[in-house]
Amino acid sequence: MLSHRRLRVRPFARLALAALSFVSLPSVVRGQRAVPLPFAPGERLTYAGHARMGVSGKGTISVDAPSELRGKTIWVLHSDMRGTLGPISAKEQNASWLNPVTMTSLRYTSSANHLLKRSNEAVDIFAEEQRWTGARGLGGTLVTEAPLDELSFLFFLRTLPLASDSALTFSRHFDEARNPTLVRVVGREEVEVGAGRFHAIVVEMRVRDSRRYHGEGVIRVYLSDDRCRLLLRLESKVPDAGSATLGLTAYEGAQGECTARIPRVG
C-alpha cells in the first residue's frame, strides 16, 4: 500500500523539472545577446499544484545572484518542488549553472526524496570539450555546442519568439538519449492562475525520458504573452500516473512591466 501511494505522490514533485526534458534552439550563437533576457537574478516564481488521488503541492523556481564557475559568470537557477498525500510527502530539488550570455549549462544537480526512494544526480557539462560527466562513471559526448538541461531550457524557452503555429524540433539536451524534443505553439488564450488572469502563449512539448515517462511525455506550458514571459501554468501527462498541474501564485523580481496581466474589473 505504501509503495502504491508513493507512485501517486511523485507526479507533482517531479512535474516542473522531470517533465521539462528540453533542448535548446539551434540558432543560438556565442556572444552577446541583442535582446535583454526576460529573467534575471532576484526573480522568484511561486507555485501551487495538484495531481490525481488528492495529491497537492507547492514549489518555487528562482534565479540566484551571479557567481563564477570555471572562469565564467553564471546564474544558478533553482527549483524546489514538494508534494503531499495526507501524511506522505515527496520533494525534488534541482539546480542549473547557466551561462546567461551563451545560454548554455555548465552544471546540473538533482535530488529527490520520495517514500522508500532517494536519488541524487550531479552532472558537469563541458561544451568546449564536447563531453559531460556524472556520478558513478556516467558520461557521454555532446551532440550540440550549446547544451542545456531540464531546468535551464525552461528558462531558455522564455526567450524564444514562439510565433503562432510554430512547430520546432530540437536536439540540445546534454544527454543524447533525451533528444529530440518537439515544440509546438498551439495557440494564445486567457488563463486564470493564483497570481491573476493573463494573456498566455500555449506551448505543447513532447519529450523523451525513458526513466520518468517510460518513453514520451507531453507537457503543456503557458507563458505570459509579454516581455516577462512568466511561467504561468505547467501541465504534464505522466504514463500510469495521470496528469499533474502547477499554477503560478506569486512572482517577484520580474524584468520590466508584465503587461499580459488582465486588470480585474470592479
C-alpha positions in Angstrom: 0.0 0.0 0.0 2.8 2.5 0.8 4.5 1.8 -2.4 1.3 2.4 -4.3 0.8 5.7 -2.7 4.4 6.7 -3.4 3.7 6.4 -7.1 0.8 8.8 -6.7 2.8 11.5 -4.9 5.6 11.7 -7.3 3.9 13.2 -10.4 3.6 16.6 -8.7 7.1 16.7 -7.2 8.7 15.9 -10.5 6.4 17.9 -12.7 8.3 21.2 -13.1 11.7 19.6 -13.8 11.4 16.0 -14.8 8.7 16.9 -17.2 10.9 19.6 -18.7 13.4 17.4 -20.5 14.1 20.0 -23.1 16.8 21.1 -25.6 17.6 24.5 -27.0 17.3 26.3 -30.3 19.9 25.6 -33.0 20.1 29.3 -33.9 21.8 30.3 -30.6 25.3 31.6 -31.2 28.1 32.5 -28.8 28.5 36.2 -27.9 26.3 38.9 -26.5 22.6 38.7 -26.9 20.9 41.6 -28.8 17.7 41.5 -26.6 17.7 41.6 -22.8 16.7 38.3 -21.2 13.2 38.2 -19.7 14.6 36.9 -16.4 17.5 37.9 -14.1 18.9 37.3 -10.6 16.3 38.0 -8.0 13.4 36.6 -9.8 11.3 34.2 -7.8 8.2 32.4 -9.0 5.9 30.6 -6.5 3.5 27.7 -7.4 0.7 25.6 -6.1 -0.2 22.3 -7.8 -2.3 19.2 -7.8 -2.4 15.7 -9.3 -4.6 12.6 -9.2 -5.7 10.9 -6.0 -5.8 14.1 -3.9 -2.1 14.9 -4.3 -1.3 18.6 -3.6 1.9 20.5 -3.5 3.8 23.8 -3.8 7.2 25.0 -5.0 9.4 27.8 -6.2 11.6 28.5 -9.3 14.2 31.2 -8.8 17.4 32.8 -10.0 20.3 33.4 -7.6 22.8 36.3 -7.7 25.7 36.0 -10.2 28.7 33.8 -9.3 31.6 32.2 -11.1 32.3 28.7 -12.4 35.3 27.7 -14.5 36.1 31.3 -15.1 32.7 32.2 -16.4 30.0 34.4 -14.9 26.9 32.2 -14.3 23.5 32.4 -12.8 22.3 29.5 -10.6 18.7 28.5 -11.3 16.8 26.7 -8.6 13.6 24.7 -8.5 12.2 23.3 -5.2 9.1 21.2 -5.6 7.2 19.4 -2.8 4.1 17.2 -2.9 1.9 15.6 -0.2 -0.8 13.0 0.1 -2.0 13.0 3.7 1.0 12.2 5.9 3.1 11.1 2.9 5.4 13.7 1.3 7.9 14.0 -1.5 10.3 16.6 -2.6 12.6 17.3 -5.5 15.3 20.0 -5.8 17.2 20.9 -8.9 19.8 23.4 -9.8 21.4 24.5 -13.1 24.5 26.6 -13.5 23.6 28.7 -16.6 25.9 31.0 -18.7 23.4 33.7 -19.5 25.4 35.1 -22.4 25.6 31.9 -24.4 22.5 30.3 -22.8 24.4 27.1 -22.1 24.5 24.9 -19.0 27.8 24.1 -17.2 26.4 22.0 -14.3 23.2 20.4 -13.3 22.2 18.7 -10.0 19.0 16.9 -8.9 18.0 15.4 -5.6 14.7 13.6 -4.9 13.4 12.3 -1.7 10.3 10.1 -2.1 8.9 7.5 0.2 11.2 4.4 0.1 13.3 6.1 -2.6 16.1 8.6 -2.7 18.2 9.7 -5.7 20.9 12.2 -6.4 22.3 13.3 -9.7 25.3 15.6 -10.4 26.5 16.4 -13.9 29.3 18.6 -15.2 29.0 19.8 -18.8 32.0 20.9 -20.9 30.7 22.4 -24.1 34.2 23.3 -25.4 35.3 19.7 -24.9 32.1 18.2 -26.3 31.5 16.0 -23.3 29.7 15.6 -20.0 30.4 13.6 -16.9 28.3 12.4 -14.0 28.4 10.2 -10.9 29.0 6.5 -10.9 31.0 6.7 -14.1 28.3 8.1 -16.2 29.1 10.4 -19.1 29.0 10.9 -22.8 29.6 13.0 -25.9 27.6 16.1 -26.6 25.7 16.4 -29.8 25.5 20.2 -29.5 27.8 23.1 -28.9 25.3 24.8 -26.6 24.0 22.1 -24.2 21.2 22.6 -21.7 19.5 20.6 -19.1 15.8 20.3 -18.0 15.8 23.4 -15.8 17.9 25.7 -17.9 15.8 25.0 -21.0 12.7 26.0 -19.2 14.3 29.5 -18.9 15.5 29.4 -22.4 12.0 28.7 -23.7 11.1 32.1 -22.3 13.5 33.8 -24.7 12.0 32.3 -28.0 9.8 34.3 -30.4 7.1 31.5 -30.4 5.1 32.8 -33.3 1.7 31.3 -33.8 1.6 27.8 -35.4 5.3 27.3 -34.9 6.5 23.7 -34.9 10.1 23.1 -34.0 12.4 20.1 -33.4 15.4 20.5 -31.1 18.4 18.3 -30.2 20.2 20.2 -27.5 19.9 18.2 -24.3 23.3 17.2 -22.9 22.3 13.5 -22.8 21.9 12.3 -26.4 19.3 9.7 -25.3 16.9 12.6 -24.4 16.9 14.1 -27.9 14.9 15.1 -29.9 12.2 17.3 -28.4 9.2 18.6 -30.3 7.8 22.0 -29.5 4.6 23.4 -31.0 2.8 26.7 -30.3 -0.9 25.6 -30.1 -2.4 29.0 -29.6 -3.0 32.0 -27.5 -5.6 32.3 -24.8 -6.5 33.8 -21.4 -5.5 31.7 -18.4 -6.5 32.1 -14.7 -3.9 31.2 -12.0 -3.5 32.2 -8.4 -1.4 35.3 -9.4 -4.2 36.6 -11.6 -5.6 36.4 -15.1 -3.2 36.6 -18.0 -3.0 36.6 -21.8 -0.9 33.5 -22.5 1.1 31.7 -25.2 0.3 28.0 -25.1 3.1 25.6 -26.0 2.9 21.9 -26.2 6.1 19.9 -25.8 6.8 16.2 -26.5 9.9 15.0 -24.6 11.9 11.8 -24.4 12.7 10.4 -21.0 12.7 6.6 -20.6 13.2 6.8 -16.8 10.4 9.2 -15.9 7.9 8.8 -18.8 8.6 5.3 -20.0 9.0 6.7 -23.5 7.4 10.0 -24.5 5.9 12.6 -22.2 3.6 15.5 -23.1 3.9 18.9 -21.3 1.8 22.0 -21.9 3.4 25.3 -20.9 1.5 28.6 -20.6 3.8 31.7 -20.9 2.6 35.2 -20.3 2.3 37.0 -23.7 4.6 39.9 -22.9 8.3 40.6 -22.3 8.2 39.0 -18.9 7.3 35.6 -20.3 6.3 34.3 -16.9 5.8 30.6 -16.4 2.1 30.8 -15.6 1.0 27.2 -15.8 2.6 23.8 -16.4 0.6 20.6 -17.2 2.1 17.2 -17.6 0.7 13.8 -18.6 2.6 11.0 -16.9 2.1 7.4 -18.1 0.5 5.2 -15.4 0.0 8.2 -13.1 -2.3 10.6 -14.9 -1.8 14.3 -15.1 -0.3 17.0 -12.8 -0.6 20.7 -12.9 1.3 23.7 -11.4 -0.1 27.2 -11.4 1.7 30.5 -10.6 0.5 32.0 -7.3 3.0 34.9 -6.9 6.1 36.4 -8.6 8.7 38.9 -7.8 11.8 40.3 -9.5 10.2 40.2 -12.9 12.1 42.1 -15.7 10.1 45.0 -16.9 6.3 45.5 -16.8 4.2 42.4 -17.1 1.6 43.7 -19.4 -0.1 40.4 -20.1 -1.9 40.5 -16.7 -5.5 41.4 -17.2 -6.8 44.0 -14.6 -9.7 42.9 -12.5 -12.9 44.8 -13.1 -14.6 46.2 -10.0 
